[in-house]
Amino acid sequence: MIRHLVLAALTGAAFHTFGGQHLFAGARHLIEGHARVHQASGEVFRVEKVLDGDTVILRGAAQRIRLANIDAPEMSHGYGRPGQPFAVQATNWMQRAVEGKDVTLRCPDEDRYGRRVCVVLLNGQDVNKELVRQGLAWANTANPRYLRDKTVLDAQREAQREHRGLWAHGHPTPPWLWRHECWEKRSCAAPA
């Protein structure tokens, strides 16, 4: 079905109707939504759903967006992949902050899973950086290319200094180490 929609959109053919809509119109919407996210640079989108502290889905785009410059605590991914402390709090904070709201995206990169990596702006405020300032995510220092905005480190230092969120518990394990140590090596440390 999707193949027919794409073919219809690319060739301009108007195939049968489906649910009262021309397949061509459905295909065009699907393709335009996908292209719009890939070209996103200062465009406004509605956040349809927050999946976790650093991943959202945009309305009409059918694509996950990964938040740039940060890494939020990991949610549980089933047996052998337990969640981190503050994963639920980070997700809840993001839901309250952006779910159902119009945001502006600046997307400088794409990750290895094909997701756009974006700075999410709500009323001009950097949501990614604010999540770190609240002590609910880390500045992503796992690889130098993941932290394009070094001011996110200032937000993290402020959260550490004020013992906000995950920083109230001493030295929390960053998600990139959690995935390696806990999920891959099966050596999860109990929260402090």
Backbone as a chain_set.jsonl record, in Angstrom:
{"seq": "MIRHLVLAALTGAAFHTFGGQHLFAGARHLIEGHARVHQASGEVFRVEKVLDGDTVILRGAAQRIRLANIDAPEMSHGYGRPGQPFAVQATNWMQRAVEGKDVTLRCPDEDRYGRRVCVVLLNGQDVNKELVRQGLAWANTANPRYLRDKTVLDAQREAQREHRGLWAHGHPTPPWLWRHECWEKRSCAAPA", "coords": {"N": [[0.829, -1.187, 0.0], [1.861, 1.314, 0.894], [3.915, 1.577, -0.961], [2.406, 1.922, -3.298], [1.201, 4.348, -2.705], [3.416, 6.079, -2.632], [4.357, 5.745, -5.261], [2.136, 6.754, -6.608], [2.196, 9.42, -5.773], [4.653, 10.259, -6.799], [4.355, 9.881, -9.556], [2.129, 11.29, -10.13], [-0.255, 10.111, -10.54], [-3.709, 9.448, -10.075], [-4.975, 7.217, -8.161], [-7.281, 4.777, -6.928], [-9.846, 5.569, -4.488], [-9.461, 5.722, -0.943], [-11.001, 5.227, 1.956], [-12.504, 7.459, 1.329], [-10.657, 9.329, 0.503], [-8.407, 10.381, -1.993], [-5.774, 8.282, -3.002], [-3.506, 9.5, -3.959], [-3.516, 12.004, -2.702], [-3.11, 11.202, -0.045], [-0.571, 10.044, -0.252], [0.964, 12.224, -1.072], [0.769, 13.875, 1.208], [2.068, 12.221, 3.082], [4.695, 12.078, 1.998], [5.389, 14.815, 1.848], [5.296, 15.504, 4.564], [7.414, 13.957, 5.541], [9.566, 15.033, 4.072], [9.488, 17.647, 4.993], [10.388, 17.501, 7.642], [13.002, 16.688, 7.205], [14.024, 18.948, 6.05], [13.865, 20.708, 8.02], [14.45, 23.673, 9.532], [14.181, 25.914, 11.614], [11.454, 25.777, 11.244], [7.996, 25.464, 12.231], [6.492, 22.989, 14.212], [4.098, 20.625, 15.469], [4.292, 18.885, 18.498], [3.5, 15.632, 18.726], [3.788, 13.391, 20.378], [5.644, 12.524, 23.273], [8.238, 10.368, 23.624], [10.326, 9.637, 25.308], [12.76, 11.084, 27.545], [14.432, 12.335, 25.668], [13.404, 12.048, 23.092], [10.985, 12.678, 20.617], [7.849, 12.627, 18.811], [6.648, 14.113, 15.893], [3.647, 15.722, 14.806], [2.067, 14.52, 11.935], [4.448, 13.898, 10.708], [5.438, 11.368, 11.079], [7.847, 10.5, 12.115], [10.562, 10.001, 14.31], [12.139, 12.322, 16.462], [15.236, 13.177, 17.69], [16.632, 14.728, 20.505], [19.068, 17.228, 20.298], [22.438, 17.617, 21.507], [22.11, 16.589, 24.084], [21.634, 13.866, 26.476], [19.261, 11.895, 27.826], [18.211, 10.157, 30.848], [17.938, 6.611, 30.555], [14.963, 4.89, 29.693], [13.273, 1.913, 30.805], [13.87, -0.955, 28.854], [12.719, -3.457, 28.718], [13.315, -6.912, 29.732], [16.508, -7.364, 31.14], [17.353, -4.896, 30.406], [17.179, -2.566, 32.262], [15.617, 0.506, 33.386], [16.966, 3.808, 34.025], [17.519, 5.75, 37.048], [15.49, 8.635, 37.328], [14.581, 8.606, 34.717], [11.82, 8.423, 34.203], [10.96, 10.818, 35.364], [12.232, 12.672, 33.676], [10.95, 12.137, 31.246], [8.282, 12.749, 31.941], [8.579, 15.491, 32.51], [9.243, 16.465, 29.955], [6.859, 15.817, 28.618], [5.008, 17.519, 29.879], [6.171, 19.928, 29.139], [6.295, 20.073, 26.24], [4.486, 18.36, 24.816], [1.838, 18.201, 22.541], [2.151, 20.81, 21.837], [3.213, 23.61, 19.786], [6.364, 23.762, 18.346], [9.614, 25.037, 17.469], [12.113, 23.854, 15.297], [15.598, 23.235, 15.072], [17.681, 21.51, 13.172], [20.581, 20.083, 13.033], [21.728, 17.655, 12.348], [21.713, 14.071, 11.661], [20.976, 10.961, 13.171], [22.432, 7.624, 13.593], [20.286, 5.97, 13.244], [18.688, 7.168, 11.463], [17.142, 9.198, 12.461], [16.243, 12.639, 12.797], [18.319, 14.968, 14.421], [17.755, 17.341, 16.693], [17.52, 20.731, 17.936], [15.088, 21.75, 20.099], [12.853, 24.326, 20.237], [10.796, 26.224, 22.298], [8.664, 28.787, 22.312], [10.912, 30.338, 21.772], [12.745, 29.453, 23.655], [15.316, 27.171, 24.528], [14.546, 23.967, 24.781], [15.941, 21.577, 25.108], [18.305, 22.329, 26.456], [17.149, 23.344, 28.773], [16.075, 21.053, 29.963], [18.409, 19.81, 30.791], [19.303, 21.774, 32.57], [17.395, 21.48, 34.559], [18.273, 19.221, 35.757], [17.692, 16.775, 34.637], [18.8, 15.524, 32.52], [21.858, 14.864, 30.708], [24.558, 16.869, 29.448], [25.587, 15.891, 26.323], [28.391, 14.335, 26.226], [29.553, 12.088, 25.229], [30.728, 11.791, 22.781], [32.657, 14.102, 20.965], [31.335, 15.246, 18.73], [28.648, 15.109, 19.347], [27.954, 17.146, 21.032], [27.239, 20.038, 20.135], [26.545, 22.558, 21.026], [28.139, 24.19, 23.347], [27.26, 25.622, 25.545], [25.409, 24.118, 26.841], [26.793, 22.661, 28.651], [27.206, 24.578, 30.645], [24.609, 24.776, 31.666], [24.401, 22.236, 32.734], [26.414, 22.309, 34.712], [25.26, 24.195, 36.404], [22.972, 22.788, 37.297], [24.266, 20.716, 38.649], [25.631, 22.141, 40.657], [23.455, 23.152, 42.086], [22.324, 20.828, 42.951], [20.184, 19.59, 41.573], [17.581, 17.393, 40.51], [18.822, 14.488, 39.034], [21.36, 15.017, 39.955], [21.219, 15.239, 42.647], [21.93, 12.934, 43.725], [24.68, 12.311, 44.106], [27.075, 10.971, 42.076], [25.783, 10.351, 39.264], [25.275, 7.801, 36.742], [26.06, 8.374, 33.418], [23.902, 8.079, 30.51], [25.161, 6.931, 28.196], [27.195, 5.411, 29.314], [25.67, 3.803, 30.978], [24.188, 2.258, 29.117], [26.255, 0.75, 28.049], [27.624, -0.46, 30.306], [25.499, -1.51, 31.936], [23.496, -2.627, 30.21], [24.885, -3.975, 28.12], [27.149, -5.253, 29.345], [25.901, -6.277, 31.531], [26.105, -5.318, 34.165], [24.817, -3.675, 36.285], [24.833, -0.873, 38.342], [23.613, -0.201, 41.555], [21.379, 2.52, 42.264], [22.697, 5.458, 43.797]], "CA": [[0.0, 0.0, 0.0], [2.731, 2.491, 0.949], [4.61, 1.652, -2.24], [1.458, 2.496, -4.243], [1.045, 5.764, -2.357], [4.614, 6.787, -3.074], [4.333, 5.729, -6.713], [1.093, 7.685, -7.028], [2.666, 10.788, -5.534], [5.766, 10.573, -7.687], [3.934, 9.902, -10.954], [0.979, 12.178, -10.279], [-1.443, 9.316, -10.842], [-4.768, 9.456, -9.066], [-5.485, 5.869, -8.079], [-8.578, 4.621, -6.274], [-9.983, 6.262, -3.216], [-9.347, 4.882, 0.241], [-11.628, 5.967, 3.049], [-13.008, 8.743, 0.853], [-9.566, 10.193, 0.079], [-7.6, 9.867, -3.087], [-4.484, 7.78, -2.546], [-2.494, 10.489, -4.318], [-3.48, 13.019, -1.649], [-2.479, 10.59, 1.127], [0.86, 9.873, -0.528], [1.592, 13.551, -1.077], [0.876, 14.293, 2.607], [3.099, 11.395, 3.706], [6.001, 12.48, 1.485], [5.66, 16.192, 2.247], [5.597, 15.492, 5.997], [8.758, 13.41, 5.691], [10.526, 15.998, 3.527], [9.488, 18.833, 5.824], [11.247, 17.276, 8.796], [14.388, 16.65, 6.745], [14.457, 20.294, 5.708], [13.507, 21.553, 9.15], [15.419, 24.629, 10.034], [13.408, 27.054, 12.053], [10.043, 25.604, 10.945], [7.171, 25.157, 13.389], [5.853, 21.682, 14.187], [3.376, 20.249, 16.679], [4.771, 17.643, 19.106], [2.376, 14.721, 18.911], [4.015, 12.486, 21.515], [6.969, 12.424, 23.875], [8.519, 8.951, 23.85], [11.171, 9.594, 26.505], [13.334, 12.392, 27.837], [15.121, 12.99, 24.55], [12.849, 11.629, 21.803], [9.599, 13.079, 20.404], [7.265, 12.406, 17.489], [5.953, 15.3, 15.411], [2.381, 15.454, 14.13], [2.106, 14.491, 10.483], [5.773, 13.602, 10.173], [5.69, 9.927, 11.227], [9.281, 10.336, 12.303], [11.062, 10.347, 15.641], [13.14, 13.379, 16.522], [16.149, 13.024, 18.828], [17.072, 16.039, 20.961], [20.498, 17.473, 20.103], [23.328, 18.083, 22.583], [21.812, 16.019, 25.401], [21.276, 12.456, 26.595], [18.414, 11.751, 29.005], [18.269, 8.817, 31.44], [17.283, 5.565, 29.767], [13.764, 4.205, 30.168], [13.406, 0.459, 30.735], [13.633, -1.554, 27.537], [12.408, -4.861, 28.92], [14.192, -7.767, 30.529], [17.936, -7.192, 30.912], [17.641, -3.505, 30.069], [16.407, -1.747, 33.207], [15.678, 1.95, 33.246], [17.808, 4.566, 34.952], [16.844, 6.725, 37.905], [15.093, 9.909, 36.737], [14.089, 8.46, 33.344], [10.393, 8.74, 34.198], [10.836, 12.243, 35.636], [12.633, 13.403, 32.461], [9.864, 11.955, 30.279], [7.139, 13.534, 32.421], [8.898, 16.917, 32.326], [9.113, 16.746, 28.524], [5.438, 15.777, 28.254], [4.404, 18.779, 30.336], [6.78, 21.068, 28.443], [6.108, 20.219, 24.793], [3.504, 17.502, 24.155], [0.661, 18.923, 22.065], [2.486, 22.224, 21.611], [3.984, 23.961, 18.595], [7.772, 24.045, 18.638], [10.481, 25.316, 16.333], [13.238, 22.922, 15.281], [16.869, 23.449, 14.359], [18.144, 20.122, 13.035], [21.893, 20.1, 12.387], [22.333, 16.347, 12.121], [20.879, 12.875, 11.636], [21.704, 9.911, 13.88], [22.662, 6.385, 12.842], [19.001, 5.325, 13.019], [17.951, 7.977, 10.502], [16.341, 10.236, 13.119], [16.803, 13.98, 12.808], [18.807, 15.378, 15.732], [17.286, 18.732, 16.657], [17.291, 21.596, 19.089], [13.667, 22.058, 20.165], [12.629, 25.641, 20.827], [9.417, 26.528, 22.666], [8.619, 30.24, 22.547], [12.276, 30.853, 21.701], [13.585, 28.869, 24.699], [15.925, 25.884, 24.19], [13.983, 22.929, 25.658], [17.001, 20.609, 25.381], [19.17, 22.895, 27.491], [16.373, 23.48, 30.009], [15.991, 19.72, 30.563], [19.695, 19.635, 31.48], [19.31, 22.736, 33.698], [16.519, 20.919, 35.591], [18.914, 18.038, 36.316], [16.979, 15.606, 34.125], [19.559, 14.994, 31.376], [23.273, 15.226, 30.662], [25.165, 17.369, 28.222], [26.059, 14.653, 25.71], [29.837, 14.394, 26.002], [30.022, 10.755, 24.846], [31.526, 11.989, 21.575], [32.68, 15.557, 20.754], [30.391, 15.713, 17.705], [27.294, 15.103, 19.878], [27.718, 18.368, 21.804], [27.522, 21.183, 19.264], [26.331, 23.781, 21.802], [28.899, 24.027, 24.6], [26.573, 26.266, 26.674], [24.656, 23.085, 27.557], [27.645, 22.314, 29.797], [26.924, 25.561, 31.699], [23.34, 24.373, 32.276], [24.686, 21.048, 33.552], [27.152, 22.743, 35.91], [24.288, 24.845, 37.29], [22.173, 21.716, 37.911], [25.144, 20.019, 39.601], [25.874, 23.056, 41.779], [22.199, 23.281, 42.843], [21.889, 19.467, 43.299], [18.862, 19.37, 40.997], [17.272, 16.14, 39.827], [19.75, 13.357, 39.171], [22.591, 15.457, 40.629], [21.012, 15.142, 44.094], [22.375, 11.59, 44.111], [26.118, 12.106, 43.95], [27.674, 10.848, 40.739], [24.952, 9.443, 38.476], [25.889, 7.2, 35.563], [25.5, 8.904, 32.167], [23.236, 7.043, 29.711], [26.063, 6.209, 27.286], [27.879, 4.397, 30.126], [24.623, 2.887, 31.433], [23.895, 1.307, 28.038], [27.405, -0.147, 27.91], [27.867, -1.241, 31.526], [24.317, -2.208, 32.453], [22.788, -3.422, 29.207], [25.769, -4.868, 27.37], [27.967, -6.072, 30.248], [24.995, -6.771, 32.577], [26.703, -4.959, 35.443], [24.11, -2.462, 36.689], [25.108, -0.391, 39.7], [22.414, 0.287, 42.259], [21.441, 3.969, 42.401], [23.262, 5.963, 45.062]], "C": [[0.87, 1.247, 0.0], [3.447, 2.677, -0.377], [3.706, 2.294, -3.288], [1.243, 3.978, -3.978], [2.224, 6.575, -2.862], [4.65, 6.86, -4.589], [3.303, 6.721, -7.235], [1.56, 9.124, -6.87], [3.747, 11.177, -6.51], [5.323, 10.693, -9.14], [2.776, 10.854, -11.191], [-0.297, 11.423, -10.582], [-2.445, 9.407, -9.705], [-5.399, 8.07, -9.064], [-6.853, 5.889, -7.404], [-8.627, 5.461, -4.999], [-9.885, 5.251, -2.094], [-9.911, 5.691, 1.389], [-12.107, 7.338, 2.616], [-11.93, 9.695, 0.385], [-8.85, 9.555, -1.097], [-6.261, 9.414, -2.537], [-3.389, 8.782, -2.85], [-2.36, 11.537, -3.217], [-2.811, 12.468, -0.399], [-0.99, 10.442, 0.949], [1.578, 11.212, -0.487], [1.799, 14.039, 0.353], [2.002, 13.538, 3.319], [4.496, 11.866, 3.288], [6.348, 13.893, 1.918], [6.0, 16.278, 3.724], [7.002, 15.012, 6.252], [9.807, 14.425, 5.214], [10.617, 17.226, 4.418], [10.392, 18.676, 7.036], [12.704, 17.283, 8.36], [14.911, 18.034, 6.389], [14.265, 21.254, 6.877], [14.666, 22.419, 9.602], [14.644, 25.88, 10.395], [11.937, 26.944, 11.702], [9.303, 25.192, 12.214], [6.456, 23.827, 13.169], [5.102, 21.483, 15.487], [3.947, 18.933, 17.19], [3.553, 16.779, 19.393], [2.551, 13.871, 20.16], [5.46, 12.576, 21.97], [7.186, 10.951, 24.183], [9.374, 8.729, 25.082], [11.798, 10.97, 26.662], [14.014, 13.088, 26.677], [14.642, 12.543, 23.171], [11.375, 12.023, 21.728], [9.164, 12.682, 18.999], [6.474, 13.659, 17.132], [4.674, 14.907, 14.685], [2.582, 15.514, 12.618], [3.448, 14.1, 9.892], [6.094, 12.114, 10.205], [7.173, 9.647, 11.387], [9.666, 10.752, 13.719], [12.143, 11.409, 15.509], [13.936, 13.181, 17.797], [16.628, 14.412, 19.222], [18.591, 16.156, 20.886], [21.163, 17.891, 21.404], [23.132, 17.419, 23.932], [21.61, 14.509, 25.318], [20.516, 12.318, 27.912], [18.545, 10.342, 29.571], [17.43, 7.823, 30.645], [16.044, 5.026, 30.469], [14.05, 2.705, 30.103], [13.073, -0.012, 29.324], [13.441, -3.057, 27.682], [13.461, -5.603, 29.724], [15.658, -7.56, 30.137], [18.338, -5.783, 30.526], [16.815, -2.583, 30.977], [16.6, -0.255, 32.945], [16.572, 2.582, 34.302], [16.959, 5.411, 35.892], [16.635, 8.028, 37.125], [14.658, 9.812, 35.272], [12.615, 8.858, 33.255], [10.188, 10.232, 34.438], [11.186, 13.083, 34.403], [11.531, 13.32, 31.406], [8.652, 12.787, 30.669], [7.369, 15.028, 32.226], [8.725, 17.31, 30.865], [7.651, 16.74, 28.089], [4.751, 17.075, 28.659], [4.907, 19.969, 29.517], [6.324, 21.192, 26.994], [4.998, 19.392, 24.158], [2.246, 18.296, 23.808], [0.913, 20.383, 21.753], [3.275, 22.398, 20.319], [5.385, 24.358, 19.012], [8.492, 24.378, 17.332], [11.677, 24.381, 16.432], [14.422, 23.51, 14.537], [17.543, 22.088, 14.345], [19.48, 20.066, 12.301], [22.407, 18.737, 11.949], [21.262, 15.268, 12.012], [21.665, 11.783, 12.347], [21.79, 8.636, 13.049], [21.381, 5.614, 12.567], [18.134, 6.114, 12.029], [17.063, 9.032, 11.13], [17.037, 11.581, 12.972], [17.206, 14.296, 14.247], [18.619, 16.893, 15.787], [17.352, 19.428, 18.009], [15.817, 21.973, 19.005], [13.508, 23.379, 20.895], [11.143, 25.835, 21.08], [9.38, 27.989, 23.067], [10.022, 30.828, 22.625], [13.236, 30.27, 22.725], [14.057, 27.475, 24.289], [15.47, 24.832, 25.202], [15.065, 21.932, 26.046], [17.857, 21.086, 26.555], [18.433, 23.011, 28.824], [16.208, 22.138, 30.714], [17.27, 19.414, 31.345], [19.748, 20.533, 32.707], [18.451, 22.233, 34.853], [17.126, 19.677, 36.249], [18.265, 16.749, 35.848], [17.619, 15.031, 32.863], [20.991, 15.482, 31.495], [23.573, 16.003, 29.387], [25.834, 16.15, 27.597], [27.53, 14.772, 25.318], [30.415, 13.03, 25.626], [30.946, 10.817, 23.641], [31.513, 13.49, 21.295], [31.667, 16.045, 19.717], [28.946, 15.754, 18.201], [26.952, 16.387, 20.633], [28.143, 19.578, 20.965], [27.411, 22.509, 20.02], [26.98, 23.612, 23.178], [28.223, 24.713, 25.79], [25.685, 25.278, 27.431], [25.464, 22.606, 28.766], [27.441, 23.292, 30.954], [25.628, 25.202, 32.423], [23.55, 23.154, 33.174], [25.434, 21.423, 34.825], [26.219, 23.427, 36.914], [23.445, 23.792, 38.012], [22.994, 20.962, 38.954], [25.342, 20.867, 40.864], [24.649, 23.147, 42.692], [21.632, 21.93, 43.284], [20.466, 19.182, 42.824], [18.767, 17.979, 40.385], [18.281, 15.05, 40.097], [21.042, 13.736, 39.885], [22.433, 15.487, 42.152], [21.557, 13.82, 44.622], [23.848, 11.357, 43.817], [26.593, 12.106, 42.516], [26.859, 9.865, 39.895], [25.688, 8.947, 37.222], [25.257, 7.777, 34.298], [24.914, 7.781, 31.312], [24.164, 6.27, 28.782], [26.883, 5.162, 28.037], [26.888, 3.351, 30.638], [24.34, 1.828, 30.373], [25.026, 0.287, 27.904], [27.546, -1.067, 29.128], [26.666, -2.108, 31.92], [23.696, -3.121, 31.407], [23.696, -4.418, 28.5], [26.56, -5.812, 28.289], [27.166, -6.683, 31.391], [25.55, -6.518, 33.984], [26.087, -3.628, 35.909], [24.437, -2.111, 38.126], [23.787, 0.087, 40.309], [22.516, 1.795, 42.395], [21.936, 4.377, 43.771], [22.212, 6.579, 45.921]], "O": [[0.649, 2.15, -0.807], [3.575, 3.8, -0.867], [4.165, 3.114, -4.082], [1.117, 4.77, -4.912], [2.045, 7.64, -3.453], [4.941, 7.915, -5.152], [3.566, 7.447, -8.195], [1.337, 9.951, -7.754], [3.763, 12.305, -7.002], [5.857, 11.518, -9.882], [2.475, 11.189, -12.337], [-1.326, 12.041, -10.857], [-2.077, 9.438, -8.531], [-6.27, 7.786, -9.887], [-7.497, 6.935, -7.331], [-7.62, 5.976, -4.514], [-10.187, 4.072, -2.274], [-9.358, 6.728, 1.754], [-12.125, 8.275, 3.414], [-12.251, 10.783, -0.093], [-8.712, 8.334, -1.173], [-5.674, 10.091, -1.693], [-2.436, 8.906, -2.081], [-1.251, 11.917, -2.84], [-2.032, 13.17, 0.246], [-0.222, 10.682, 1.88], [2.671, 11.321, 0.068], [2.865, 14.556, 0.686], [2.786, 14.13, 4.061], [5.375, 12.032, 4.133], [7.483, 14.152, 2.317], [6.89, 17.035, 4.11], [7.715, 15.579, 7.079], [10.815, 14.642, 5.885], [11.697, 17.791, 4.586], [11.088, 19.617, 7.416], [13.557, 17.823, 9.065], [16.12, 18.266, 6.423], [14.475, 22.459, 6.743], [15.72, 21.926, 10.002], [14.476, 26.786, 9.578], [11.213, 27.93, 11.844], [9.894, 24.647, 13.146], [5.897, 23.567, 12.104], [5.431, 22.104, 16.498], [4.079, 17.974, 16.43], [2.689, 17.14, 20.192], [1.601, 13.651, 20.911], [6.378, 12.689, 21.158], [6.405, 10.349, 24.92], [9.182, 7.759, 25.815], [11.404, 11.916, 25.98], [14.162, 14.31, 26.693], [15.382, 12.644, 22.192], [10.604, 11.745, 22.646], [9.988, 12.435, 18.119], [5.731, 14.197, 17.953], [4.628, 13.871, 14.021], [3.191, 16.448, 12.096], [3.565, 13.984, 8.672], [6.936, 11.647, 9.438], [7.689, 8.665, 10.853], [9.153, 11.737, 14.251], [12.947, 11.397, 14.577], [13.358, 13.032, 18.873], [16.995, 15.202, 18.352], [19.311, 15.278, 21.361], [20.519, 18.451, 22.292], [23.917, 17.663, 24.849], [21.439, 13.949, 24.236], [21.06, 12.59, 28.982], [18.946, 9.425, 28.855], [16.36, 8.153, 30.134], [16.062, 4.742, 31.667], [14.976, 2.281, 29.412], [12.131, 0.465, 28.692], [13.939, -3.836, 26.869], [14.365, -5.008, 30.31], [16.003, -7.579, 28.955], [19.521, -5.498, 30.339], [15.883, -1.916, 30.527], [17.598, 0.177, 32.368], [16.887, 1.976, 35.326], [15.818, 5.749, 35.574], [17.502, 8.457, 36.363], [14.392, 10.838, 34.646], [12.217, 9.559, 32.324], [9.341, 10.852, 33.794], [10.524, 14.08, 34.117], [11.215, 14.313, 30.751], [8.059, 13.457, 29.823], [6.458, 15.75, 31.821], [8.138, 18.348, 30.56], [7.246, 17.57, 27.276], [4.003, 17.66, 27.876], [4.154, 20.902, 29.238], [5.997, 22.292, 26.548], [4.593, 19.701, 23.037], [1.666, 18.972, 24.658], [-0.021, 21.119, 21.435], [3.914, 21.468, 19.827], [5.575, 25.179, 19.909], [8.029, 24.04, 16.243], [12.196, 24.143, 17.523], [14.273, 24.187, 13.519], [17.932, 21.573, 15.393], [19.506, 20.008, 11.071], [23.418, 18.657, 11.25], [20.077, 15.513, 12.237], [22.877, 11.674, 12.163], [21.278, 8.581, 11.931], [21.379, 4.698, 11.744], [16.98, 5.759, 11.791], [16.306, 9.7, 10.425], [18.265, 11.663, 13.015], [16.5, 13.926, 15.185], [19.243, 17.634, 15.027], [17.254, 18.804, 19.066], [15.349, 22.455, 17.973], [13.968, 23.538, 22.026], [10.324, 25.635, 20.183], [10.0, 28.383, 24.055], [10.29, 31.709, 23.442], [14.431, 30.561, 22.675], [13.273, 26.686, 23.759], [15.945, 24.805, 26.337], [15.107, 21.483, 27.191], [18.098, 20.35, 27.512], [19.024, 22.799, 29.883], [16.202, 22.09, 31.944], [17.219, 18.83, 32.428], [20.191, 20.101, 33.771], [18.746, 22.528, 36.011], [16.554, 19.139, 37.197], [18.277, 15.745, 36.561], [17.046, 14.155, 32.215], [21.298, 16.386, 32.273], [22.912, 15.812, 28.366], [26.577, 15.443, 28.278], [27.866, 15.243, 24.231], [31.628, 12.832, 25.693], [31.845, 9.989, 23.499], [30.451, 14.107, 21.38], [31.185, 17.173, 19.829], [28.096, 16.366, 17.554], [25.776, 16.679, 20.849], [29.266, 20.068, 21.081], [28.104, 23.472, 19.692], [26.419, 22.963, 24.061], [28.569, 24.423, 26.935], [25.253, 25.569, 28.546], [24.896, 22.198, 29.779], [27.495, 22.891, 32.116], [25.548, 25.307, 33.647], [22.951, 23.053, 34.244], [25.124, 20.912, 35.901], [26.37, 23.259, 38.125], [23.231, 23.9, 39.22], [22.482, 20.61, 40.016], [25.235, 20.371, 41.985], [24.78, 23.212, 43.914], [20.578, 21.882, 43.919], [19.651, 18.616, 43.553], [19.73, 17.458, 39.822], [18.565, 14.723, 41.249], [21.752, 12.856, 40.372], [23.403, 15.733, 42.87], [21.634, 13.616, 45.833], [24.215, 10.29, 43.323], [26.521, 13.122, 41.825], [27.2, 8.684, 39.816], [26.602, 9.602, 36.721], [24.043, 7.68, 34.121], [25.385, 6.645, 31.383], [23.977, 5.068, 28.595], [27.234, 4.131, 27.464], [27.213, 2.167, 30.724], [24.262, 0.639, 30.685], [24.78, -0.897, 27.674], [27.583, -2.29, 28.996], [26.815, -3.297, 32.202], [23.4, -4.279, 31.7], [23.321, -5.573, 28.303], [26.63, -7.015, 28.041], [27.684, -7.513, 32.138], [25.477, -7.375, 34.865], [26.755, -2.594, 35.922], [24.331, -2.95, 39.02], [22.962, 0.702, 39.634], [23.608, 2.318, 42.618], [21.638, 3.731, 44.776], [22.511, 7.052, 47.017]]}, "num_chains": 1, "name": "protein.A"}
